[in-house]
Amino acid sequence: MEFRSFDELIKKVQNNEKKKKVAVVSAQDEHTLEAVFRAVKDNIVEPVLIGDKDKIKKVLQSLNVKLEESNIIDVENDAVAAETAVKLINDNKADFIMKGKIQTADLLRAVVNKEKGLRTGRVMSILALHEVPGYHKLLAITDGGMMMYPNLEEKKQIIENAVNTLVDMGYENPKVAVLAAVENVNPKMPETVDADALKKMNLSGEIKNCIVEGPISYDLTMSKESAEIKGYSSPVCQDADILIAPNITTGNILSKALIYSAGAKMAGFVVGAKVPIVITSRGATAEEKYLSLVLSASAVK
């Protein structure tokens, strides 16, 4: 299974037997709750709102939505809100987390807590899915938001995070392109050396449940015509599911270029913890927040 659009993903989640429960941290934020209750209306999620109860109720009133008081947890500050959300996950009372009016660092501090947090032993990374006009299916890019300059082992874990997430969504053997400026190994370009090593890990069975290609340039990844002109043959050409950026700068620019210059829609979340964590930027639209909720609900086991 693969998804051609977010509409397909929405329909898949709506057909789930049980709605997923999202713990919204510091939920007294209008744009966040607007997205959450759109997802509630569309039969995507059930919310648990954590934060300043009076402020949350005012926002709900302004949005003209109603929620049982038992689904609002009143806490004194952001740190306690984050800790409460993590406890709900560990107690199996929520399925994933969404950031509200809280600093990302304050939320992640509770997530990575060694004793009570949600660590799995793997690195955490941002996985962003894009619906790109002209491309025949959703395209994932990672990592443009968490890991600044990942080493080889961290890149391996970033691939595993992305592949495991897509497999949980229903994909079989997703195709992974490890991007570089060229398709040949050049010792002076460390990302090409890493890409070659990652492909070999995949061929040896160390990286499972996917096809890894690399090093491969963006044009060869996205265009069979370019690949044919250069005599490059790979099942990943013009059929990639996941693009692995060599560093945070490349991933961030690529993702934003697709959104602002190519008209792509995007949804994203943090993967590598026990559950998905929706951490959208302050500039994210209500639609991006909504689609990120859909994405997270689809990826929960």
C-alpha positions as a printed Julia matrix, in Angstrom:
301×3 Matrix{Float64}:
   0.0    0.0     0.0
   1.08   3.59   -0.7
  -0.81   6.85   -0.55
  -1.2    9.13   -3.55
  -2.67  12.03   -1.58
  -3.61  13.24    1.88
  -7.27  12.65    0.96
  -6.48   8.94    0.64
  -4.74   9.02    4.01
  -7.71  10.79    5.63
 -10.12   8.14    4.32
  -7.88   5.36    5.63
  -7.8    6.86    9.13
 -11.56   7.51    9.11
 -12.08   3.79    8.45
 -10.12   2.77   11.56
 -12.24   0.79   14.0
 -11.21   2.99   16.92
 -10.33   6.68   16.93
  -6.87   7.52   18.25
  -6.58   9.69   21.34
  -4.31  12.75   21.16
  -2.9   14.44   24.27
  -2.63  18.18   23.5
   0.03  19.86   25.65
  -0.69  23.43   26.82
  -3.87  23.31   24.78
  -4.88  26.96   25.31
  -4.0   27.85   21.71
  -6.66  28.76   19.17
  -4.88  27.57   16.0
  -4.01  24.22   17.59
  -7.54  23.6    18.84
  -8.99  24.68   15.5
  -7.0   21.86   13.87
  -7.82  19.39   16.65
 -11.57  19.93   16.42
 -11.52  19.77   12.65
  -9.96  16.34   13.15
 -12.63  15.5    15.76
 -15.38  16.53   13.33
 -13.8   14.4    10.6
 -13.74  11.34   12.89
  -9.92  11.28   13.05
  -9.11  11.72   16.77
 -10.42  12.06   20.31
  -8.69  14.85   22.28
  -7.45  15.15   25.84
  -6.63  18.81   26.49
  -3.94  19.57   29.09
  -3.19  23.07   30.34
  -4.88  26.12   31.86
  -8.5   24.95   32.09
 -10.06  28.43   32.17
  -8.1   29.56   29.1
  -8.86  26.3    27.26
 -12.59  26.72   27.93
 -12.46  30.3    26.59
 -10.82  29.1    23.37
 -13.39  26.31   23.02
 -16.15  28.87   23.49
 -14.66  31.15   20.81
 -14.51  28.17   18.43
 -18.09  27.23   19.33
 -17.15  23.63   20.2
 -18.07  21.56   23.24
 -15.99  19.0    25.1
 -16.71  16.97   28.21
 -14.94  18.5    31.22
 -13.44  15.09   31.97
 -11.36  15.51   28.78
  -9.72  18.69   30.09
  -6.86  18.31   32.59
  -6.03  21.48   34.54
  -2.33  21.94   35.35
  -0.33  24.83   36.78
   2.36  25.24   34.09
   3.81  23.99   30.81
   6.31  21.62   32.4
   3.56  19.78   34.26
   1.44  19.74   31.08
   4.24  17.98   29.19
   4.86  15.51   32.03
   1.12  14.76   32.21
   0.94  14.01   28.48
   3.93  11.65   28.73
   2.29   9.86   31.68
  -0.95   9.44   29.71
   1.07   7.72   26.95
   2.9    5.46   29.41
  -0.41   4.59   31.1
  -1.97   3.74   27.69
  -4.55   6.51   28.12
  -3.49   8.39   24.96
  -2.03   7.32   21.62
   0.11  10.31   20.61
   1.04  13.87   21.59
   0.5   17.28   20.03
   2.27  20.5    20.98
   0.08  23.48   21.86
   1.2   26.77   23.42
   4.48  25.44   24.79
   8.11  25.81   23.78
   9.33  22.76   21.85
  12.31  22.36   24.2
   9.99  22.22   27.24
   7.88  19.49   25.64
  10.88  17.44   24.5
  12.47  17.69   27.95
   9.63  15.55   29.31
   9.74  13.22   26.3
  13.47  12.43   26.68
  13.41  12.1    30.48
  15.48   8.97   31.21
  13.18   7.62   33.93
   9.66   8.63   32.86
  10.01   9.66   29.2
   9.27   8.08   25.84
  12.72   7.21   24.53
  13.23   4.01   22.55
  17.03   3.98   22.31
  16.92   5.42   18.78
  17.48   9.02   17.77
  14.37  11.15   17.27
  13.91  12.79   13.88
  11.36  14.83   11.96
   9.47  13.03    9.22
   7.59  15.33    6.83
   5.2   14.03    4.17
   4.49  16.18    1.13
   1.74  16.1    -1.46
   3.65  17.56   -4.41
   1.81  18.64   -7.58
   3.18  16.53  -10.43
   4.43  13.67   -8.23
   2.3   10.54   -8.18
   2.3    9.83   -4.44
   3.12  11.3    -1.06
   6.82  12.04   -0.63
   8.57  11.89    2.75
  11.61  14.02    3.61
  13.79  13.51    6.67
  15.39  15.1     8.62
  14.83  18.84    8.25
  14.19  19.74   11.85
  15.94  17.7    14.57
  19.32  16.17   13.68
  21.73  18.9    12.55
  24.69  16.97   11.12
  23.97  13.26   11.63
  26.81  10.76   11.47
  26.53   7.41    9.71
  24.92   5.57   12.64
  22.44   8.42   13.16
  21.57   8.4     9.45
  20.91   4.67    9.72
  18.5    5.33   12.59
  16.83   8.2    10.7
  16.16   5.78    7.82
  14.82   3.17   10.25
  12.55   5.75   11.91
  11.09   6.73    8.54
  10.75   3.18    7.22
   9.18   1.87   10.45
   6.67   4.73   10.36
   5.65   4.09    6.76
   5.4    0.35    7.43
   3.09   1.12   10.4
   0.99   3.17    7.97
   0.63   0.15    5.68
   3.52   0.56    3.22
   5.42  -2.49    1.99
   9.14  -2.12    1.27
   9.28   1.69    0.85
  11.9    3.09   -1.54
  14.55   5.3     0.08
  16.81   7.79   -1.75
  19.9    8.92    0.18
  20.49  12.3    -1.45
  23.78  13.85   -2.5
  24.91  16.31   -5.18
  26.27  13.46   -7.31
  25.6    9.77   -7.81
  29.22   8.63   -7.46
  31.22   8.06   -4.29
  33.7   10.88   -3.73
  35.9   10.79   -0.59
  35.89  14.6    -0.56
  32.09  14.56   -0.24
  31.35  12.71    3.02
  27.61  12.42    2.31
  28.39  10.24   -0.73
  30.52   7.92    1.39
  27.73   7.64    3.99
  25.12   7.02    1.29
  27.17   4.19   -0.17
  27.59   2.65    3.29
  23.85   2.89    3.96
  23.03   1.17    0.67
  25.45  -1.63    1.59
  23.78  -1.97    5.01
  20.46  -2.4     3.23
  21.85  -4.99    0.8
  23.35  -6.97    3.71
  20.07  -6.95    5.63
  21.22  -4.59    8.38
  18.63  -1.99    7.28
  15.41  -3.93    6.71
  11.98  -3.62    5.09
  12.98  -1.12    2.4
  15.07  -0.48   -0.71
  17.9    2.01   -0.14
  19.57   3.8    -3.06
  22.52   6.13   -2.75
  24.37   8.23   -3.34
  21.75   9.64   -5.71
  21.1   13.2    -6.84
  17.67  14.81   -6.65
  17.18  14.9   -10.43
  17.87  11.18  -10.81
  15.57  10.45   -7.88
  12.64  12.38   -9.31
  13.06  11.89  -13.08
  13.43   8.62  -14.97
  14.32  10.66  -18.06
  17.32  12.22  -16.29
  18.35   8.79  -15.02
  18.14   7.29  -18.51
  20.2   10.12  -20.0
  22.92   9.49  -17.38
  22.63   5.69  -17.72
  21.52   5.3   -14.1
  19.21   2.38  -13.28
  17.4    1.97   -9.95
  13.87   1.08   -8.78
  13.98   4.27   -6.72
  14.12   6.56   -9.79
  10.84   8.5   -10.07
   9.27   6.21   -7.45
  10.91   7.23   -4.15
   8.84   7.21   -0.97
  11.49   8.7     1.33
  14.24  11.26    0.69
  17.12  11.26    3.2
  18.78  14.65    3.48
  22.51  14.75    4.35
  21.92  17.42    7.03
  19.25  19.62    8.59
  19.92  22.56    6.25
  19.38  20.53    3.09
  16.26  18.86    4.48
  14.79  22.14    5.68
  15.43  24.01    2.42
  14.16  21.13    0.27
  10.94  20.83    2.25
  10.26  24.58    2.23
  11.13  24.86   -1.47
   8.49  22.24   -2.28
   5.92  24.09   -0.15
   6.58  27.69   -1.17
   7.76  27.25   -4.75
   6.05  24.06   -5.91
   2.74  24.37   -4.05
   3.16  21.25   -1.93
   1.03  20.48    1.11
   2.94  19.19    4.13
   2.35  17.24    7.32
   5.06  16.37    9.78
   5.85  14.92   13.17
   8.65  13.64   15.39
   9.37   9.92   15.07
  11.72   7.68   17.02
   9.93   8.07   20.37
   7.38   5.51   21.63
   4.61   7.45   19.88
   4.32  10.18   17.22
   4.71  13.75   18.48
   3.16  16.59   16.48
   5.47  19.6    16.74
   4.55  22.05   13.99
   6.33  25.39   13.63
   4.78  28.66   14.79
   4.28  29.58   11.13
   2.36  26.38   10.34
  -1.11  26.8     8.87
  -4.2   25.27   10.47
  -4.29  22.83    7.54
  -0.7   21.69    8.2
  -1.55  21.09   11.87
  -4.68  19.17   10.84
  -2.82  17.02    8.3
  -0.12  16.33   10.9
  -2.84  15.0    13.2
  -4.09  12.77   10.38
  -0.56  11.55    9.7
   0.1   10.77   13.36
  -3.21   8.95   13.76
  -2.34   6.82   10.71
   1.09   5.91   12.12
   0.01   4.83   15.61
   0.29   1.06   15.97
